[in-house]
Amino acid sequence: MTLRRAIVLSLGSLLAVTAMAGETPASQADRQKVEVDRKVRQQHDQVQQLQQDVARQEAKSRDAAERGARQDQAIEDLRRQLKATQATGTTGH
C-alpha cells in the first residue's frame, strides 16, 4: 500500500466517523462557541445579580448606620436634658 493510498483511506475513515457523529470539526467548533457564549452570558448575569445584591446590602448598611447615628443623637439630647433637669432640681431645692 502506498503512502498516498494510506492517507486517502485514513481521511476516508475520518470522514466516515465524522459523518456518523453528525458533526464536522467546524460544526463542533460552532457548537462549542455557542456553549462558551452561553456560559459567558450566564456568568455575566450572575455577576450582575451579585452586584445588585451588594448594592442592596450596602444601602441597608448605610440606612442602619444613619438610624444608629440618629439614635445616638437622641440619647445624647436626652442625657443633656436629664443633666439640665437634675441641675435645676438640685439648685431649686
N, CA, C and O of each residue as an XYZ file, in Angstrom:
372
protein
N       0.858     -1.169      0.000
C       0.000      0.000      0.000
C       0.899      1.225      0.000
O       1.853      1.322      0.772
N       0.582      2.123     -0.853
C       1.395      3.329     -0.945
C       0.982      4.301      0.154
O      -0.101      4.198      0.729
N       1.856      5.224      0.420
C       1.581      6.241      1.439
C       0.359      7.069      1.063
O      -0.467      7.424      1.905
N       0.277      7.363     -0.225
C      -0.861      8.163     -0.687
C      -2.171      7.412     -0.447
O      -3.144      7.995      0.032
N      -2.195      6.153     -0.771
C      -3.413      5.353     -0.576
C      -3.750      5.260      0.912
O      -4.922      5.330      1.280
N      -2.743      5.103      1.768
C      -2.970      5.028      3.209
C      -3.568      6.330      3.736
O      -4.463      6.317      4.581
N      -3.069      7.436      3.234
C      -3.607      8.747      3.659
C      -5.052      8.900      3.209
O      -5.903      9.354      3.974
N      -5.323      8.518      1.964
C      -6.686      8.621      1.436
C      -7.630      7.741      2.251
O      -8.739      8.163      2.579
N      -7.200      6.522      2.581
C      -8.045      5.635      3.386
C      -8.255      6.192      4.783
O      -9.356      6.113      5.329
N      -7.213      6.749      5.355
C      -7.331      7.348      6.690
C      -8.292      8.523      6.675
O      -9.142      8.657      7.556
N      -8.151      9.370      5.669
C      -9.070     10.507      5.547
C     -10.496     10.040      5.318
O     -11.438     10.607      5.872
N     -10.655      9.013      4.509
C     -11.984      8.451      4.274
C     -12.580      7.922      5.557
O     -13.761      8.134      5.833
N     -11.778      7.240      6.339
C     -12.255      6.721      7.626
C     -12.625      7.861      8.571
O     -13.642      7.812      9.262
N     -11.790      8.870      8.585
C     -12.058     10.034      9.425
C     -13.358     10.714      9.018
O     -14.171     11.078      9.867
N     -13.547     10.880      7.722
C     -14.784     11.489      7.236
C     -15.998     10.626      7.564
O     -17.061     11.141      7.912
N     -15.830      9.311      7.450
C     -16.938      8.405      7.763
C     -17.309      8.497      9.237
O     -18.490      8.560      9.578
N     -16.314      8.505     10.107
C     -16.572      8.606     11.546
C     -17.206      9.951     11.868
O     -18.145     10.030     12.659
N     -16.692     10.999     11.256
C     -17.248     12.335     11.484
C     -18.679     12.401     10.993
O     -19.538     12.977     11.661
N     -18.947     11.819      9.838
C     -20.311     11.817      9.307
C     -21.229     11.026     10.214
O     -22.380     11.409     10.420
N     -20.735      9.933     10.756
C     -21.547      9.142     11.680
C     -21.844      9.929     12.940
O     -22.934      9.824     13.504
N     -20.896     10.702     13.375
C     -21.112     11.531     14.567
C     -22.062     12.671     14.255
O     -22.628     13.281     15.163
N     -22.238     12.962     12.972
C     -23.182     14.001     12.591
C     -22.617     15.396     12.653
O     -23.340     16.368     12.434
N     -21.350     15.514     12.944
C     -20.766     16.844     13.058
C     -19.432     16.888     12.342
O     -18.646     15.941     12.376
N     -19.208     17.997     11.707
C     -17.898     18.242     11.131
C     -17.083     18.975     12.193
O     -17.650     19.514     13.143
N     -15.776     19.001     12.043
C     -14.988     19.769     13.016
C     -15.466     21.218     13.113
O     -15.450     21.804     14.195
N     -15.884     21.789     12.004
C     -16.380     23.176     12.036
C     -17.660     23.278     12.846
O     -17.828     24.216     13.625
N     -18.580     22.308     12.668
C     -19.828     22.371     13.427
C     -19.575     22.097     14.907
O     -20.269     22.642     15.765
N     -18.587     21.255     15.210
C     -18.213     21.047     16.609
C     -17.687     22.347     17.205
O     -18.026     22.704     18.334
N     -16.868     23.042     16.452
C     -16.327     24.321     16.934
C     -17.456     25.323     17.126
O     -17.467     26.066     18.107
N     -18.408     25.347     16.195
C     -19.551     26.260     16.329
C     -20.363     25.926     17.574
O     -20.767     26.818     18.319
N     -20.596     24.646     17.792
C     -21.358     24.220     18.969
C     -20.619     24.594     20.246
O     -21.230     25.050     21.212
N     -19.301     24.401     20.248
C     -18.508     24.763     21.422
C     -18.541     26.267     21.656
O     -18.624     26.721     22.797
N     -18.477     27.043     20.570
C     -18.530     28.500     20.711
C     -19.876     28.928     21.290
O     -19.941     29.798     22.159
N     -20.940     28.313     20.804
C     -22.277     28.634     21.331
C     -22.343     28.307     22.821
O     -22.894     29.079     23.606
N     -21.789     27.178     23.201
C     -21.798     26.774     24.611
C     -20.959     27.731     25.466
O     -21.371     28.108     26.563
N     -19.804     28.116     24.970
C     -18.963     29.069     25.697
C     -19.678     30.412     25.829
O     -19.669     31.022     26.899
N     -20.296     30.870     24.740
C     -21.040     32.128     24.785
C     -22.176     32.058     25.800
O     -22.424     33.017     26.530
N     -22.867     30.914     25.842
C     -23.961     30.741     26.804
C     -23.435     30.816     28.236
O     -24.039     31.452     29.100
N     -22.309     30.160     28.473
C     -21.723     30.176     29.817
C     -21.244     31.571     30.190
O     -21.380     31.984     31.342
N     -20.688     32.296     29.236
C     -20.244     33.672     29.498
C     -21.444     34.544     29.870
O     -21.388     35.314     30.829
N     -22.533     34.413     29.098
C     -23.744     35.189     29.416
C     -24.274     34.835     30.799
O     -24.689     35.709     31.561
N     -24.254     33.542     31.113
C     -24.729     33.081     32.412
C     -23.867     33.677     33.535
O     -24.389     34.148     34.546
N     -22.551     33.651     33.343
C     -21.653     34.226     34.347
C     -21.870     35.736     34.468
O     -21.859     36.282     35.571
N     -22.064     36.399     33.343
C     -22.308     37.841     33.343
C     -23.589     38.154     34.117
O     -23.623     39.085     34.922
N     -24.636     37.376     33.870
C     -25.896     37.571     34.587
C     -25.707     37.358     36.083
O     -26.261     38.093     36.901
N     -24.920     36.348     36.431
C     -24.671     36.072     37.841
C     -23.885     37.216     38.490
O     -24.169     37.602     39.624
N     -22.908     37.751     37.777
C     -22.132     38.881     38.298
C     -23.052     40.086     38.517
O     -22.963     40.755     39.547
N     -23.933     40.363     37.554
C     -24.862     41.482     37.716
C     -25.760     41.272     38.924
O     -26.010     42.212     39.679
N     -26.247     40.050     39.115
C     -27.107     39.760     40.268
C     -26.344     39.984     41.573
O     -26.876     40.560     42.522
N     -25.106     39.527     41.609
C     -24.294     39.714     42.819
C     -24.012     41.194     43.069
O     -24.013     41.636     44.218
N     -23.771     41.964     42.006
C     -23.545     43.395     42.173
C     -24.794     44.072     42.724
O     -24.698     44.959     43.573
N     -25.961     43.661     42.248
C     -27.208     44.219     42.764
C     -27.401     43.837     44.229
O     -27.842     44.661     45.031
N     -27.075     42.595     44.584
C     -27.178     42.156     45.977
C     -26.261     42.979     46.877
O     -26.652     43.393     47.969
N     -25.045     43.209     46.409
C     -24.085     44.006     47.187
C     -24.604     45.438     47.360
O     -24.519     46.007     48.449
N     -25.136     46.010     46.291
C     -25.670     47.378     46.366
C     -26.810     47.453     47.380
O     -26.895     48.408     48.152
N     -27.689     46.443     47.379
C     -28.802     46.424     48.347
C     -28.269     46.318     49.771
O     -28.742     47.017     50.667
N     -27.287     45.446     49.979
C     -26.717     45.286     51.316
C     -26.023     46.565     51.783
O     -26.120     46.944     52.950
N     -25.317     47.228     50.854
C     -24.659     48.485     51.212
C     -25.684     49.540     51.577
O     -25.467     50.306     52.516
N     -26.793     49.599     50.860
C     -27.852     50.566     51.166
C     -28.444     50.275     52.545
O     -28.684     51.191     53.331
N     -28.677     48.996     52.830
C     -29.198     48.625     54.152
C     -28.211     49.009     55.250
O     -28.603     49.482     56.316
N     -26.933     48.801     54.976
C     -25.902     49.136     55.952
C     -25.862     50.648     56.205
O     -25.754     51.090     57.349
N     -25.950     51.438     55.121
C     -25.973     52.901     55.283
C     -27.208     53.341     56.071
O     -27.117     54.197     56.952
N     -28.361     52.751     55.748
C     -29.590     53.090     56.472
C     -29.452     52.772     57.954
O     -29.848     53.567     58.807
N     -28.896     51.619     58.254
C     -28.711     51.220     59.648
C     -27.737     52.168     60.356
O     -27.953     52.528     61.513
N     -26.684     52.566     59.672
C     -25.720     53.499     60.265
C     -26.380     54.851     60.532
O     -26.138     55.470     61.569
N     -27.209     55.304     59.600
C     -27.911     56.580     59.795
C     -28.891     56.489     60.962
O     -28.994     57.415     61.767
N     -29.614     55.360     61.049
C     -30.528     55.178     62.189
C     -29.752     55.169     63.501
O     -30.170     55.771     64.490
N     -28.612     54.476     63.492
C     -27.778     54.436     64.690
C     -27.294     55.825     65.092
O     -27.283     56.171     66.273
N     -26.894     56.612     64.102
C     -26.426     57.972     64.394
C     -27.569     58.825     64.961
O     -27.363     59.597     65.898
N     -28.785     58.683     64.385
C     -29.942     59.440     64.907
C     -30.262     59.006     66.334
O     -30.576     59.839     67.185
N     -30.184     57.708     66.592
C     -30.447     57.221     67.943
C     -29.384     57.719     68.918
O     -29.703     58.104     70.043
N     -28.128     57.714     68.493
C     -27.052     58.241     69.351
C     -27.305     59.713     69.676
O     -27.128     60.149     70.813
N     -27.723     60.474     68.656
C     -28.011     61.888     68.878
C     -29.190     62.066     69.840
O     -29.160     62.939     70.707
N     -30.218     61.243     69.686
C     -31.383     61.321     70.575
C     -30.983     60.984     72.007
O     -31.437     61.633     72.950
N     -30.141     59.978     72.171
C     -29.671     59.609     73.514
C     -28.868     60.750     74.122
O     -29.040     61.084     75.294
N     -27.984     61.350     73.316
C     -27.187     62.475     73.812
C     -28.083     63.643     74.214
O     -27.847     64.279     75.242
N     -29.109     63.931     73.412
C     -30.056     65.002     73.748
C     -30.777     64.698     75.059
O     -30.954     65.587     75.891
N     -31.188     63.457     75.244
C     -31.875     63.073     76.484
C     -30.942     63.176     77.686
O     -31.366     63.584     78.768
N     -29.677     62.811     77.504
C     -28.709     62.938     78.609
C     -28.549     64.413     79.017
O     -28.524     64.756     80.199
N     -28.440     65.276     77.979
C     -28.319     66.714     78.284
C     -29.548     67.220     79.035
O     -29.441     67.969     80.006
N     -30.724     66.791     78.558
C     -31.960     67.211     79.230
C     -32.003     66.696     80.664
O     -32.419     67.410     81.576
N     -31.567     65.443     80.859
C     -31.549     64.871     82.203
C     -30.607     65.644     83.110
O     -30.946     65.946     84.254
N     -29.424     65.963     82.601
C     -28.457     66.721     83.410
C     -29.011     68.096     83.731
O     -28.881     68.583     84.854
N     -29.628     68.718     82.739
C     -30.211     70.046     82.969
C     -31.316     69.955     84.000
O     -31.413     70.820     84.870
N     -32.147     68.940     83.928
C     -33.238     68.770     84.874
C     -32.684     68.491     86.263
O     -33.179     69.036     87.249
N     -31.647     67.635     86.350
C     -31.042     67.324     87.650
C     -30.376     68.565     88.240
O     -30.445     68.802     89.446
N     -29.732     69.355     87.382
C     -29.078     70.560     87.861
C     -30.129     71.547     88.368
O     -29.928     72.183     89.403
N     -31.225     71.677     87.663
C     -32.299     72.588     88.086
C     -32.944     72.055     89.349
O     -33.280     72.835     90.241
N     -33.123     70.771     89.447
C     -33.767     70.156     90.604
C     -32.928     70.301     91.858
O     -33.480     70.526     92.935
N     -31.618     70.180     91.756
C     -30.764     70.278     92.937
C     -30.578     71.736     93.344
O     -30.449     72.022     94.534
N     -30.562     72.648     92.407
C     -30.405     74.054     92.774
C     -31.722     74.654     93.252
O     -31.735     75.616     94.019
N     -32.830     74.075     92.790
C     -34.136     74.600     93.173
C     -34.565     74.115     94.542
O     -35.526     74.646     95.098
N     -33.898     73.139     95.100
C     -34.269     72.610     96.420
C     -33.811     73.433     97.503
O     -34.050     73.111     98.667
